[in-house]
Amino acid sequence: MQILGIDLGFGFTKATDGRRSLIVKSVIGEAVEDRLGAPMAVARPGSDHLHLELEDHAVFAGDLAERQSSLRSFTLDQDRFIAESAKVLALAVASDLAEPGRPIGVVTGLPISTYRDKADELARILRGRHVLTTIAPDGRRERQVLDLAEVTVIPQPFGSVYDMVLNEAGGVGDQASLQQKIGVVDVGFQTSDLTVSDRGTFLERASQSTETGVGRAFATIAGKIREKSGVSVELYRLYDAMEEGRIKIRGESFDLSKLIEHVMNQLASDIAADANRLWADEWDMDAIVITGGGGAVLAPYLTPLLDGRVLPMDRGRDARLNNVRGFHKLGVQTWGGAAEAAPPAVEPVPEPALVGGGDNAHTPTSPY
């Protein structure tokens, strides 16, 4: 069985097979037929091309949808995302990583706030045999059958803990972290998830989601841009502007650096207040980890505000992939794969311990 980790985020969808990773904007659009030629290679190196035919309709996903589709779908509503976007985005990245003829085991995640209500639904949507056609930039068509034989859904921030303590073979790679009590601040686009791993046991009382993702900062900045320019900029088109500190609209450059500094400080203050309040009784934590794509951006603002020792982020790794790497490692531990080549280092992941999980959705009490 091939094992894929797939992280269905509001901002980006991430996927890995343990060797290669994808990061795709969570944007879907109608496919445009007979486009006016391919882009010049020197102009857009490395641009993703996800063009699929699913059942009776064709779609673009990711960067291709943003650039080429007139009708685009990008939502921050969890119900709509699961019902309308999750399957398309998951199949888009899986089609790129899938090995022909092999069944696939998928580990994915949901925010803590929606995990219990939506985990079984998401697993049901993804699980099964999916027939699709991928269309290459030169028009070549390839029929694919993706057999998602196993789908496990876990709370998203748990992925970062699995990534930290498990090795690529699914065994324990960091015994020291496994024996510690560690808080996790996972900052996403729409939500920030907070959880605590206490010597391999996740603490429900110390876990929650908040509506304080970086998308809130994006929305504030988009509002200010609209006030100054009269142009409503879609949130998913602000990534470059946030990184560069400026945006050009109709040929005029707008400096956003001071505004970005202000909104990031405010966002970090709100997240830290939530974490410090939730973890007031967890004074025996050994360390706090900041993770997620939003965490990478917010870490300089957030670190001094959290009550406790915050581990520095590894700038050599893309923090957006922390959860999905952990998803993949958990899949290897659960179903074998790379772990078959080495003696098992840990017991199999136990059955669901918390309410709300079905056969394909679980919260392991002692996952290692």
N, C-alpha and C positions, 0 to 999 in steps of 0.2 A: 504494500500500500504506500502510495506517495503521501507525504504529510505536508500540508500548507498551513501557515499561520496567516490569518486575514484580519486586519483591524479596520473595521468600517467606521471611520471617523466622519464627523460633519464637514471638516475642512479638507482632509485628505484620507484616501483609502490606501492602506499599506498592506503589503503581502510579501511573504518569503517562503522559499522551499528549503532554507538552510544554507543555500549556496548563493542564490541571487535574490535581490530584494527590489520591490517596486514601490514607488510613492506616486500616487495619482490623485489629482484634484477630484473631489467628490461632486463632479458636475456631469450631468447627462444631457444630451441634446439630440434633436432629430438629425438623422443622417442626411447629408446633402449629396445628391447624385450628380455625376458629371461636373465635378469641380474643375476650376480653370487651371489644371496642371498642378504638379507637386511644388512645394516650397524649395527655394534654393538651399542646397545643403549647407553652404557657409553661413546662411542667415539664421537657421534654427537647428544647431547641432543637438542631438540627443533628445529631441522632442518626441513624446510618446505618441503612438498611433494606435488607438483602440476603436476599431470600427467593427461592429458585430451585427449579425442578423439573428434575432431571437424570436422564435415562433413566427408571427406574421408582421414583424416590424423591424426596422433597422435603426441602430443608434450609434452615436459617437459618445465616447466617455473621456473624461479627463481634459487634458490640454486641447485635444482635437475638438471636443465639444465647445470649449470656451472660444476657440478661434473661428470655428467654421459654422456652428449651428445658429440659426436664427431663433429657434425656440429652445430654451435651456431650462433645466430643472436643477435647482440648488435650494435645499430646505434645511431649516434648523428645528423643524418639528419632528419629534421622535416617531410619532405614529406614521406620518407621511413618509419619513425616511425609510422605515422598515417596510411599509406596504409598497412603496413606489420605487425606491432607489437601491435598497440593500442587495437584492438579488442581481440586478444588472451590474452593479459595481463589483460584487463578489465574482460573478462569472467572467467579467471583463479581465480582472487580474488573474483569475485562475486559468483562463484560456491562454494567457501568456506564459504561465509557469508549468502547465500540466504536461505530463509525459504520456504519450499516446498509449492507450490500452490499459492503463493502470487505474484501479480505484483510488479515490482520494479521501483522506481523513482531514477534516478542517477543524481547527480551533479558532474561535473568534470571541469577541467580547461585547458587552454592553455597559453603559454607565451604571453605577450602583443604584441610582434612583429608579431605573427602569428594568433592571435585570430580572427581578422576580415576575413582573407582569409580562415581559416581552421575550424572555429567553426561549421558551418553548415555541413561540410563534416564529422567531427568527430561525431556529433550528429546522422547523417544519418547512419554511420557505426555501431554505438552502439545500436541504437533504434530498437526494434522489438523482435521477438520470436526466441530464439536460443536453438537448441537441441544439447546436448553434453553428453558425458559419462566421469565420473571421475573414476580413477583407484587408489585404495588404495595401500599402501605398500605391503599388503598381497595378492594383486591381485583381491580383491573384486571390482566389477564393479557396478556403480550406474548411471542410466540414469537420466538426469536432463533437465528440460525445464525452461529456464530463460526468463521471459517476461519483457524486459526493456521497460515498457510502456511509461515512461517519461524520457527524457534526456535533461538536461540543461547544457550548457557550458558557463563558465565565465572566465575572465582573472585570471590567477593563484594567483597572490598576494592578490586579493580581499578576498581569503579564510582566510588569516591570520587576516584580519580586522573583518570579520564576526566572527571568533573564539574569537576575543578579546571582541566584544561588545554584542554578542548574547549568551543566555543561552541554555541549552540542549532542552528546550521546544520551541525554536525559537523566544523567546521574548528578549527584550533588558535587558541584565544583567549588563551592565556597562554604566550607563548614562553619567558618567564623560568623558570617552573616546569618546562616541558618540558625545559630544558637543565640542570636540577638533579638531585641525588640526594636523594630524599625518602622517608622512612619513613612508613608508614601503620599506625596502631593503630585497628582497626575493632572496637569493642566492641558485641557483640550480646547477645541474651538468653541463649543457650546457649553460644556460643563467642566468643572474641576472635581475630580474624585479624590477623596481622602480615605485612607485605610491604614491599618496597622497589622504587621505580621509579628506575632510574639512567639519566637522560637518555632516557627513553622506553622503556627495556628493563626488564622485571620480572625481579628476581633470585630464582631458585628457591631458592638456598642461604639466602636471607634471608627466606623466606616459610614460615609455618606457622600452624596453628590450635591454640588451647589451650582447654581446658574451663573457662574462667574468664569466662563471661558474667555479666551482672547477675542472671540467674536464680539463680545460686548465692547471691547476697545475699538475694534474695527467699525462697529456701528456708530460709535461716538465720532470717530474721525470722518466717516462717510457723511454724517450729518453736517459737520463743519465745512467739509468740501462743498456740499450742496449749498450751504449758506453763502460761500464766497464765489462760487462759480456757476451756480444754477444747474449743475450736472449731478445726477444721482449715480454714483459709482457702485456697482455690485460689489458685495463684500469679498467675493472670491477673486476680484481683480485688484485687490489692495495689497496682496502679498509683497510684490516688488516695492511698492511705495513705502510700506512699513519697514522693509529692510534698508532701503536707501534714504529714508527720511524726507522724501520729496515726491511730488507727482506732477506730471505735465498734462494739462488739459487744454485742448484747442491751441496748442503751441505755447501756452503760458505755464511757467514752472511755479509751483506752490511749495514753500518750505513747511514741512510738517514736523520737524525735529522737536520743537518745544512742545507741541501738542502731544506728540507720541510720548515724550518724557512724562508729561502730566498724567495722561490716561493710564500709562503703565504703572506709575506710582500708585494711583488710586486703585487700580485693579489688584495690584500686589497687596495693598493694605487690606482690601476686602477679603481676599483669599486667606491671608495670614490671620485675620480676626476670626474667620470661620474655623481654621485649623487649631488655633490656640484655645478657642472656646471648646471645641469638640474633644481635644486632647488634654484638657485641664487636669484630669485624673491620671493621665499616662505619663507622669513625671519620671518614670523609670525607663523611658525609651533611651536606647543607646545612640540612635542617630535618626535623621530625617533625610529622605531622598526626594529630590525634585525631578520629575520626569515629564515626558510628553513634549510635543513640538512647542506648545505654549509655554511649558516649563523652561525650555531652553532660552526663550526670549525673556521670560520674567525672572529668571534666577537671580540676576544682579539686584533687582528691586526687592525680591521676595526673601532672599536668604537672611538679611539682617532683621527681618520682622518676625521670623518664626522663633518660638520658644524652644530651644534645643540646639544640638549640634547638627548642622546641615552638611552632608557630604558634598564635596565639590563635584560638579558635573564633568564627565569625561568629554572634553571638546573634540576628541578624535573620533567620537561616535555620534551618529545622527540620533538625537533623542526622540525623534518621531518614530523610530523603529524599536524602541525599548519594549513596548508592549507586544508587538508582533513577533519579535525574536523570542520572547517568553512563551507566547502562544505555541510557536513551533516546537520549542524544547519540551513543553508539556505534552504535545502531540507525540513526540518521539518517545517520551516516558510512558505514555498511555498505550500506544499501539505498536511500539517497536521501532522499525526503521533503522536508523543508525545505531540504536541501542543494541540491536541484535548481534553486532560485531564485538561487543564488550560484555563482561559480566555485569548483571544488573546491580546498580549501586544503591537503589532505594526500592521500597515496596511500591506496588502499583497505586495509582491515585484512587482513594476510596470512593465509595458511592456518595450521592448527595447527602449533605448534612443539614442544610438549611431548607426551610419551606420554599416552595415556588419552583423547584428544579425538577424537570422530568428526566427521561432517559438520556436526553442530549443536552441538558443544562444542569450544571452543578456548581456548588460552592464547596470545595474541599476543606474540611476542617483541619486536617493535618496533611497537606499536599505533598510532603517530601518523605 
